[in-house]
């Protein structure tokens, strides 16, 4: 009886939180071949007839995009590959909120923050900037932004430098997850809090929300995911250049999908915290409460959940479990945390459970934590503290294990060197 009452209360609370923003826009279905045509042409993928079909009538375009997704899955190393940027730089500026809703309290918070910056009442922050290898028609989006939270220099000079890339949820403002980054600093772990494509300072001026990251434009959504993944990997490149040895990712919601795909294609990423996880990109968009405006456009065009799943197969974790598990084959194993919520109306619980089952089948070294709340309520008291504890304690233990692994390997190498000297 209590469980049913609690579930009803939680679902009502979750629904209230997902419906309070009134600036969601229903944009019509667009196929958007132009967003991925440069990649297809550069890698000589697909025939001219296939690309022509993708610009034809809806039936032909749908079939062409389903086939293109299968090509991209087969060429995922190239699709999520890139040329390392040459313009990495640190920028000092006052942090800004960049809100995605127009609620009075949020706008007041934004105005107050700007006023405090003008009065010199807040400290400037450092941001890593570089040009994304994936280009779009929006220059502001292509200039990657990641707030830099360097950990203090440790007193042990032999301690390996460790860092994590943090990706908040879809439509997050620029302050979301900063508290986690400060927490990681206290653990001796540096953090880059990455602004995902079309988010905060990267958001085109025509938008109030980060709509172009996930939308009814099929090709643009594929491009946004590709851009996010290569941006994560570029952040790892920069950290590596700074002398860091151990790397991880923490992604929430949409950030979790991006983080998984980056890790599946980059063996350097050893620590993985997936805060709300799902299997197929299309399933979440179709079934999730916070993407109902996108589903409305897709339904108007006559699409179904199964057909949408095929159109975004190339950015769905379900197709890369083998690669994710295989990255550790014959080498260091990834350390993984999956957090999901029992009353999630945005990443429905059944899809998160499918992730857990898949990780078990593929022999992934992972832990699971379950929150007694929903997706949006994860950010509310007391659940945000529970989630923070799950994420923080996992990250602390995972990086400690990496340090112990290095110490053990160094001891083995020293012993081997000594044996060789003695045998001469």
LINWO-V182669 format. One record per pair of residues at least 24 apart in sequence whose C-alpha atoms are under 7 Angstrom apart, sorted by the first residue. I is the first residue (numbers start at 1). J is the second residue. If there is no record, write none. Layout:
# LINWO-V182669
i:I j:J
i:I j:J
This chain:
# LINWO-V182669
i:10 j:343
i:10 j:373
i:11 j:343
i:14 j:374
i:14 j:376
i:14 j:377
i:17 j:376
i:18 j:289
i:18 j:290
i:21 j:101
i:23 j:101
i:24 j:293
i:25 j:293
i:26 j:293
i:26 j:294
i:26 j:296
i:26 j:297
i:27 j:216
i:27 j:297
i:28 j:216
i:28 j:297
i:29 j:216
i:29 j:217
i:29 j:297
i:29 j:298
i:29 j:301
i:30 j:216
i:30 j:217
i:30 j:218
i:31 j:217
i:31 j:218
i:31 j:219
i:32 j:217
i:32 j:218
i:32 j:219
i:32 j:220
i:33 j:219
i:35 j:219
i:35 j:220
i:35 j:223
i:36 j:219
i:36 j:223
i:65 j:311
i:66 j:310
i:66 j:311
i:69 j:311
i:69 j:312
i:69 j:313
i:69 j:314
i:70 j:314
i:72 j:314
i:73 j:314
i:77 j:265
i:80 j:226
i:80 j:229
i:80 j:230
i:81 j:230
i:82 j:133
i:82 j:230
i:83 j:133
i:84 j:234
i:85 j:130
i:85 j:131
i:85 j:133
i:87 j:130
i:87 j:131
i:88 j:128
i:88 j:129
i:88 j:130
i:89 j:128
i:89 j:129
i:89 j:130
i:90 j:126
i:90 j:127
i:90 j:128
i:90 j:129
i:91 j:126
i:91 j:127
i:91 j:128
i:91 j:129
i:92 j:124
i:92 j:125
i:92 j:126
i:92 j:127
i:93 j:124
i:93 j:125
i:93 j:126
i:94 j:123
i:94 j:124
i:94 j:125
i:95 j:124
i:95 j:125
i:96 j:174
i:97 j:173
i:97 j:174
i:97 j:175
i:98 j:173
i:98 j:174
i:98 j:200
i:98 j:201
i:99 j:173
i:100 j:171
i:100 j:173
i:100 j:208
i:100 j:209
i:101 j:209
i:132 j:231
i:134 j:227
i:138 j:204
i:140 j:202
i:140 j:203
i:140 j:204
i:141 j:197
i:141 j:198
i:141 j:202
i:141 j:203
i:141 j:204
i:145 j:194
i:145 j:195
i:146 j:192
i:146 j:193
i:146 j:194
i:146 j:195
i:147 j:192
i:147 j:193
i:147 j:194
i:148 j:191
i:148 j:192
i:148 j:193
i:149 j:181
i:149 j:190
i:149 j:191
i:149 j:192
i:150 j:185
i:150 j:190
i:150 j:191
i:151 j:185
i:151 j:188
i:151 j:189
i:151 j:190
i:152 j:188
i:160 j:245
i:160 j:403
i:161 j:243
i:161 j:244
i:161 j:245
i:161 j:246
i:162 j:189
i:162 j:190
i:162 j:244
i:162 j:245
i:162 j:246
i:162 j:247
i:163 j:189
i:163 j:190
i:163 j:191
i:163 j:244
i:163 j:246
i:163 j:247
i:163 j:248
i:164 j:190
i:164 j:191
i:164 j:192
i:164 j:247
i:164 j:248
i:164 j:249
i:165 j:191
i:165 j:192
i:165 j:193
i:165 j:194
i:165 j:248
i:165 j:249
i:165 j:250
i:166 j:191
i:166 j:192
i:166 j:193
i:166 j:194
i:166 j:249
i:166 j:250
i:166 j:251
i:167 j:193
i:167 j:194
i:167 j:250
i:167 j:251
i:167 j:252
i:167 j:255
i:168 j:251
i:168 j:252
i:168 j:255
i:169 j:252
i:169 j:253
i:169 j:254
i:169 j:255
i:170 j:253
i:170 j:254
i:171 j:199
i:171 j:209
i:171 j:210
i:173 j:200
i:174 j:200
i:187 j:396
i:196 j:228
i:197 j:224
i:197 j:227
i:197 j:228
i:215 j:294
i:216 j:294
i:216 j:297
i:216 j:298
i:222 j:312
i:222 j:315
i:225 j:258
i:225 j:315
i:228 j:258
i:229 j:258
i:229 j:261
i:229 j:262
i:232 j:262
i:233 j:262
i:247 j:271
i:248 j:272
i:249 j:273
i:250 j:274
i:251 j:275
i:252 j:276
i:253 j:277
i:257 j:317
i:260 j:317
i:261 j:317
i:263 j:324
i:264 j:320
i:264 j:323
i:264 j:324
i:264 j:327
i:267 j:327
i:270 j:334
i:270 j:335
i:271 j:334
i:271 j:335
i:271 j:336
i:271 j:398
i:272 j:335
i:272 j:336
i:272 j:337
i:273 j:336
i:273 j:337
i:273 j:338
i:273 j:391
i:274 j:337
i:274 j:338
i:274 j:339
i:275 j:338
i:275 j:339
i:275 j:340
i:276 j:338
i:276 j:339
i:276 j:340
i:276 j:347
i:277 j:338
i:277 j:340
i:277 j:352
i:278 j:347
i:278 j:351
i:278 j:352
i:278 j:355
i:279 j:316
i:279 j:317
i:279 j:318
i:279 j:351
i:279 j:354
i:279 j:355
i:280 j:309
i:280 j:316
i:280 j:317
i:280 j:318
i:281 j:309
i:281 j:312
i:281 j:315
i:281 j:316
i:282 j:308
i:282 j:309
i:282 j:312
i:283 j:309
i:284 j:346
i:284 j:347
i:288 j:345
i:288 j:346
i:288 j:347
i:288 j:348
i:289 j:345
i:289 j:346
i:290 j:346
i:322 j:362
i:325 j:362
i:325 j:364
i:334 j:365
i:335 j:365
i:335 j:366
i:335 j:398
i:336 j:365
i:336 j:366
i:336 j:367
i:337 j:366
i:337 j:367
i:337 j:368
i:338 j:367
i:338 j:368
i:338 j:369
i:339 j:368
i:339 j:369
i:339 j:370
i:340 j:369
i:340 j:370
i:340 j:371
i:341 j:370
i:341 j:371
i:341 j:372
i:341 j:373
i:341 j:374
i:341 j:375
i:342 j:370
i:342 j:371
i:342 j:372
i:342 j:373
i:342 j:374
i:343 j:372
i:343 j:373
i:343 j:374
i:344 j:373
i:344 j:374
i:344 j:375
i:345 j:374
i:345 j:375
i:346 j:375
